[in-house]
């Protein structure tokens, strides 16, 4: 009964991982064919400043996007109020970015961020602020992309957190209200601790997903953009190395570095969760 799922896991997940690991020890010619080079690609990777800059950009983007999780928690708690009308409409509106194509999202935000006629700079101009070229300025580009990342993931996180709120026992709120606890005290003393397993799940999924971010950089940062070095993620560098520069062996080494980083961060999260996640 589990053979079809197990076969799919081996063919589409485990085998590609093994191939990527093997290709990291090889060098490929311009017309195909490879030769074993040992640790040459990894020695080159350790000395390549572009790789570590891209990894730093990925970690910075991940940290900024994670700031959207507390916001999603607060909105989930607000939308969970029984007296709130139109909860389904709000959930649908917030979830729309999740099902929208990344190319459409990139076009929309490029218009909003445009330094000459963008909506954001026009609004800032109304109060006398001269807005920058958000996605062309290396100082602001990563923050601009992080805002889009939060906006894209907000609806998914919100739905998951609202589902977790349905499992919080109502009698806890009733007992705390009798003891004089207000909405703020209930939020921090009941909602957040009881929701911590769901928060942990959302955090792990967010870290894994944001570390693999590629589409926004590819769509919004053309090759000649001055902000590309400040926003290029490790996945975008893997793509550029493997398919633009035609060096799949070195690209495989970069991809395996990302795999190790994700595995380490996930292991750290599982280790730390023992201190703050509360299970019934």
CORCORFEN-V414453 format. One record per residue. N is the residue number from 1. RES is the residue in one letter. PSI is psi in whole degrees, -180 to 180 (none if undefined). Layout:
N	RES	PSI
N	RES	PSI
//
This chain:
1	X	-33
2	X	-3
3	X	-46
4	X	-44
5	X	-41
6	X	-39
7	X	-43
8	X	-39
9	X	-42
10	X	-46
11	X	-43
12	X	-9
13	X	-61
14	X	-43
15	X	-45
16	X	-36
17	X	-44
18	X	-41
19	X	-44
20	X	-43
21	X	-42
22	X	-44
23	X	-24
24	X	-15
25	X	17
26	X	164
27	X	133
28	X	144
29	X	169
30	X	-21
31	X	25
32	X	178
33	X	145
34	X	159
35	X	148
36	X	129
37	X	4
38	X	-133
39	X	15
40	X	-43
41	X	-38
42	X	-32
43	X	-41
44	X	-39
45	X	-42
46	X	-27
47	X	1
48	X	109
49	X	-29
50	X	-36
51	X	-46
52	X	-30
53	X	-43
54	X	-39
55	X	-40
56	X	-40
57	X	-42
58	X	-43
59	X	-39
60	X	-43
61	X	-42
62	X	-45
63	X	-40
64	X	-41
65	X	-32
66	X	-21
67	X	-18
68	X	-16
69	X	-48
70	X	-36
71	X	-42
72	X	-35
73	X	-45
74	X	-42
75	X	-37
76	X	-41
77	X	-39
78	X	-43
79	X	-13
80	X	-4
81	X	130
82	X	-31
83	X	-6
84	X	127
85	X	148
86	X	30
87	X	-38
88	X	-37
89	X	-44
90	X	-44
91	X	-42
92	X	-43
93	X	-44
94	X	-27
95	X	-15
96	X	-42
97	X	-26
98	X	-35
99	X	7
100	X	141
101	X	138
102	X	-34
103	X	-40
104	X	-39
105	X	-43
106	X	-42
107	X	-42
108	X	-49
109	X	-27
110	X	-38
111	X	-42
112	X	-37
113	X	-6
114	X	131
115	X	-20
116	X	-48
117	X	18
118	X	148
119	X	-40
120	X	-45
121	X	-31
122	X	-40
123	X	-40
124	X	-34
125	X	-27
126	X	-25
127	X	16
128	X	19
129	X	129
130	X	103
131	X	151
132	X	178
133	X	95
134	X	-45
135	X	2
136	X	-15
137	X	120
138	X	-23
139	X	-24
140	X	-11
141	X	-46
142	X	-34
143	X	-37
144	X	-42
145	X	-35
146	X	-38
147	X	-42
148	X	-42
149	X	-42
150	X	-44
151	X	-39
152	X	-38
153	X	-11
154	X	-46
155	X	-42
156	X	-48
157	X	-39
158	X	-45
159	X	-43
160	X	-43
161	X	-37
162	X	-35
163	X	-39
164	X	-34
165	X	-26
166	X	-19
167	X	-1
168	X	122
169	X	131
170	X	-26
171	X	-21
172	X	-41
173	X	-39
174	X	-43
175	X	-40
176	X	-34
177	X	-38
178	X	-35
179	X	-2
180	X	11
181	X	132
182	X	-178
183	X	-39
184	X	-46
185	X	-39
186	X	-38
187	X	-48
188	X	-26
189	X	-20
190	X	-56
191	X	-54
192	X	-49
193	X	-42
194	X	-23
195	X	-2
196	X	-36
197	X	-38
198	X	-40
199	X	-41
200	X	-45
201	X	-47
202	X	-40
203	X	-44
204	X	-47
205	X	-39
206	X	-43
207	X	-46
208	X	-44
209	X	-43
210	X	-31
211	X	-22
212	X	16
213	X	130
214	X	-45
215	X	-42
216	X	-42
217	X	-43
218	X	-40
219	X	-31
220	X	-12
221	X	95
222	X	161
223	X	-33
224	X	7
225	X	133
226	X	-18
227	X	-4
228	X	-45
229	X	-28
230	X	-9
231	X	-9
232	X	122
233	X	171
234	X	-32
235	X	-39
236	X	-39
237	X	-40
238	X	-46
239	X	-47
240	X	-41
241	X	-44
242	X	-41
243	X	-23
244	X	-49
245	X	-5
246	X	52
247	X	70
248	X	-28
249	X	-48
250	X	-35
251	X	-39
252	X	-36
253	X	-40
254	X	-43
255	X	-39
256	X	-31
257	X	-43
258	X	-41
259	X	-44
260	X	-42
261	X	-45
262	X	-42
263	X	-42
264	X	-45
265	X	-38
266	X	-41
267	X	-40
268	X	-42
269	X	-42
270	X	-32
271	X	-44
272	X	-28
273	X	-19
274	X	-23
275	X	-21
276	X	-11
277	X	130
278	X	120
279	X	147
280	X	none
//
